[in-house]
Amino acid sequence: MGHREDLLDGAVRCLYEKGYARTTARDIVAASGTNLGSIGYHYGSTEALLNAALMRAIETWGHELAAVLLGPGGEELTGLARFEAYWTRVLDTMAAHRPMLVATFDAVLQMDHAPELRSLLADGMQGARALWAHVFHQIDAAVEREKAQQVGSFYQALLTGLIAQWLIDPANAPSGRDLTEALRAIAAELA
């Protein structure tokens, strides 16, 4: 592995240990076993490296979650069972990824001062919307752009709200079953 990958791996570890706003270039260098000059050479700035590390951490968690629905056994789940299984898995992984979730919220608070970060987060969210629409409803964003945007935005809002509730008050955050029953009650009321 070269310095570029070592830096990225070190920055991801720092996000988990220190968060987004509190990680320094020296922290990353210590975690990666590289040198300060490597950051500028490979990434241009510490901010750019932290942004890449945040995107890597989010993508890693996203792939882990998508595997629940796309992996073995996931294809057998349909409808509300699929919905419940996914959200239960999201909650099951939150403890292991709590530092990354906090770092993500930390980064959101920094984005008004970092347009590149805002752009990365917006692009990532757009990709997540398309993935949600595809994974849950087999909607191809290239074919049904507006529908994928609407459905994906619903799931993205649900995820963001669930993360916020869990970070603030995990003991009272809704379970996968709670979300499923709420969706059932809402759908019945609207029918």
N, C-alpha and C positions, 0 to 999 in steps of 0.2 A: 504494500500500500504506500502511496506517495504522500507528500506533505498536504496536498489539497484534500485528500480523503481523510487524512489524520486530523486536519483542522476541523473538517465538518463533523466527524465523529466526536471530537473533543468539545465542539460547540454544542452539540446535542446533549452531551453529558452535563455540560454547564447549565443548559436550560433546565434540565431536570433537577440540578442541585441548587442553582442560585436564581433562576428565573430570567426573564428577558432583560429587564431594565438594570439588574444588578450584576450581570455578567460583564467582565472587562476583557480586554485583549489579553492581559496577563493571565487571567483565569483560563482562557482558551489555550494559550500557549502551554501552560502548566499541564492542562488536561490532555493535550495532544502530543506533547513531547517535541514540539517544533520550536520556531523562533518568531519573534514579532514581525520581522520582515516578510515572513511567509504569508501573513494575512494580507498585506497590501499586494504582494505579488500574485497571489492566487484569487483573491476576492475583491481587492480594491479598497475595502474598509472593513472594520469590525462590524459595523451595522449590516453591511451586505452579507457577511458570513453568518451573523446571527439570524438574519432573515432566511437564508438558505437552510440553516439548521432548524428553524421553526417549521418551515415548509416540510422538511424531511421528517420531523417528528410527527406532524399532523398526518402526513401521507402514510407513515408506518402504522399509525393507529387506525386510519381509515381502511387500509388494506386488511388489517386484522379483523375489523368489523364486517367488511364486505365478505370475507371468507365464511362468516356464519351463514349468510344467505346463498352464497355461490358455491360453497364447498360441499363436501359429502353430507347428505341428510338435509341440507338447506333447500334443495330443489323439491323436496317432498312437502315442504311447508307451503301453505297457501293462506290467503286472506288474513284474518285476525290472528291465526296461529303464527304466521310468518311475522306479522307486525309485533306481536308479543315477544317472540323469540329474539328478534333483533334488538328491541329496546331492553330486554333483560340482559343481553350480552353487552350492550353499551354500558349499562350500569355495573355489570360484573367487571369490566375492564377499567372503570374510572379510578379505582384505588391505585392501580399500578401506574396509571398515566396522569394522576393528579398534578404532579409538578408541571407536566406539559400543558395541561388544561389551564392552570394558573398562569403559566408563561404566555399562553395565547391571549388570555384576558389582559395581561400586562402589556402585551404588544398592541392590542386594540387601543389601549389608553395612550400609547405613544404615537399612533398613526397620524394624528393631526400635525405632528412635527416631522414626519417622515413619509413623504409622498410615495416613495418606492415601496415602503412597507404596506401602505394602504392599497397600492396597486396589486402587490403580491397576495394580500388577504382577499381582495375582491376577485382576483382571477381564481384563487383556490376555492372560494365560495361558489363561483360560477361552475367550476368543474364538479364540485360536490353536488350542486343542484342537478346537474345532468346525470351524475352517478345515482343519486337517490331515485330519480324518475325511472332510470333503467332497471336498477336492482329491484325496486318494489313493484313496478308496473310495466316493465319491458317497453318503456317509452323511449324511442330513439330521438335524442335532442336535435339531430341533424335533419330529421324528417318532420317532427312535431315540436318545433322550437318553443312556441308559446305554451303549449301544454306541459312540456318538460320544465319550463321555467316556473310555472304555477305550482305544479306538484312538487318539484324539487325545493322550491322556496318554503312550502309548508313543512316539509321534513327538516329543512335547515333551521327554520324557526323553532320547531319542536326540539331539535338537538341543542341549540343555543340556550333555550330556556331551561331544558333539563340539566345541562351542565351548570348553569348559574344556580339553580335550586340546589343541586347536589354539592357544589362548592360551598355555598352559604350554610346549608342545613341538611347534611346528608341523611340524618335520621328521619327526616320528614319529606325527603324528595320522593316523588312517585316511583313506583316499581313498574316493570314492564306490564304486569297484570293491571295495575292502576291505570296506566295509559290506555290499555286495550279496553277496559271497562268504560273509561271516560269517552273514548271514541265511539263505542257501542251506544252509550247514552246520548251523545250528541247527534249521531246519525239517526237514532230513533226519533229524537225530538224534531229533527229537520225533515223527516220523511213525510 
